Each structure stands twice: as C-alpha cells, then as structure tokens.
Amino acid sequence: MRECGIVRDLLPLYQEGMLSPDSVEFLEEHLKTCPACRARAREMVPMPQYRSSTVSSPRSPAKSRAT
C-alpha cells in the first residue's frame, strides 16, 4: 500500500515530535486501520508521541527551538 511507505518514512519524525499537525493526523489515522504499520510503530519503542491509545501514551509535540 502506498500509504504504508509514507507512514514508514514519517515514523522516525513522529517519534521525535517533528511532524506538522496535519502529518500527525494522517499518520495516526493510518495506524488505526493498518495492523502492519501499527506493528512497525511498536517496534520503534519508545514511541511516547502517540496520542492514540492503540500504541502508547501521549506526549505533547516538541516545541520549535529558538536560534
């Protein structure tokens, strides 16, 4: 599935809290319906970013760093 490839690419950024709100929503909605991607996400422990109770506990997204 094409979306699975996108989700695999986004997971590391999601883990770091570096995705836009729209990307977070896309990824979380996909994880709700795709057991394969959900399993891959679980393998990337810890994944505290997840808001979905299907994977882990919530964490607020990382704030942007001032330079």
C-alpha positions as CSV (number, residue, x, y, z in Angstrom):
1,M,0.0,0.0,0.0
2,R,1.4,3.4,-1.0
3,E,0.3,5.0,2.4
4,C,2.4,2.4,4.3
5,G,5.6,3.6,2.6
6,I,4.8,7.2,3.6
7,V,4.0,6.1,7.1
8,R,7.3,4.2,7.4
9,D,9.1,7.4,6.3
10,L,7.2,9.5,8.8
11,L,7.6,7.3,11.9
12,P,11.1,8.5,12.9
13,L,10.0,12.1,12.6
14,Y,6.8,11.3,14.5
15,Q,8.9,9.7,17.3
16,E,10.9,12.9,17.6
17,G,7.8,15.1,17.6
18,M,8.8,16.9,14.4
19,L,5.7,16.4,12.2
20,S,3.1,19.1,11.4
21,P,-0.3,18.6,13.0
22,D,-1.7,17.5,9.6
23,S,1.0,14.9,9.2
24,V,0.4,13.6,12.8
25,E,-3.3,13.3,12.0
26,F,-2.6,11.4,8.7
27,L,-0.2,9.0,10.5
28,E,-2.4,8.4,13.5
29,E,-5.5,7.7,11.3
30,H,-3.4,5.3,9.2
31,L,-2.2,3.5,12.3
32,K,-5.8,3.0,13.5
33,T,-6.5,1.0,10.3
34,C,-3.2,-0.7,9.4
35,P,-2.0,-3.6,11.6
36,A,1.3,-3.8,9.7
37,C,2.2,-0.2,10.3
38,R,1.0,-0.3,13.9
39,A,3.3,-3.3,14.5
40,R,6.2,-1.4,12.9
41,A,5.5,1.6,15.1
42,R,5.5,-0.6,18.2
43,E,8.9,-2.0,17.2
44,M,10.3,1.6,17.3
45,V,9.9,1.7,21.1
46,P,9.7,4.1,22.8
47,M,7.1,5.9,20.9
48,P,5.7,8.3,23.5
49,Q,4.5,10.7,20.8
50,Y,1.4,8.6,20.1
51,R,-1.9,10.1,21.1
52,S,-3.7,7.0,20.0
53,S,-4.3,4.6,22.9
54,T,-3.8,1.7,20.4
55,V,0.0,2.1,20.6
56,S,1.3,4.1,23.6
57,S,0.7,7.1,25.9
58,P,0.5,10.7,24.9
59,R,3.3,13.4,24.8
60,S,3.0,16.9,23.5
61,P,4.9,17.6,20.3
62,A,8.4,19.1,20.6
63,K,8.4,22.8,20.6
64,S,10.4,24.6,18.0
65,R,13.9,25.7,19.0
66,A,14.8,29.4,19.1
67,T,18.1,30.3,17.4
